[in-house]
Amino acid sequence: MIEFQGKLDAFEFNHWQYHIPLSDDISSQMMDEKHRRVLVWIKDGGPFHMALMKAKDYWYVLVNQELRTQFKLDEKNSFAVKIDRDHSEYGHEMPEELQVLMDQDEEGAMFFKKLTPGKQRMMVYTVTKVKNPESRMRKALAIMHHLKLTQGKLDYKQLNELIKYYNKL
């Protein structure tokens, strides 16, 4: 784990503008050819699963509005940052609800495992971001149902409709 004083910076060219720039020394220690996922702690809050991104001149991690508000981050003041490699399989912790379904449903698990790592991470995050355990279970059920229905081909519009249907149950 590496600790340093970070500073919020902003790109001027897009809406994903706020980020924490990282030195080449830090970024090189956090990644290899295939691995750019990191855990970040901001002011002792976290860990937050993030990805190292490359601008023309430097590496950075994006900082969303929620984190900027939660930690009262601005471009004027530096703050404590800790960063470490994310060794989790999916770039997020696997929610128990989705893991239970994958353990019980071999066909759904097979389709899940055939997804690209980014799509797997998106499905895990879709379930993880929900706080209520019942709602997480309904989302996980909808995802597994969708994967089997489409033979592992993600159709986000169809998946969202299925999630809405499961939320009404």
Secondary structure, DSSP 8 states (H G I E B T S, - for coil): -EEEEEE-EE-SSSSS-EEEEE-HHHHHHH--SS--EEEEEETTEEEEEEE-EE-SS-EEEE--HHHHHHTT--SS-EEEEEEEE---SSSS---HHHHHHHHH-HHHHHHHHHS-HHHHHHHHHHHHT--SHHHHHHHHHHHHHHHHHTTT---HHHHHHHHHHHHH-
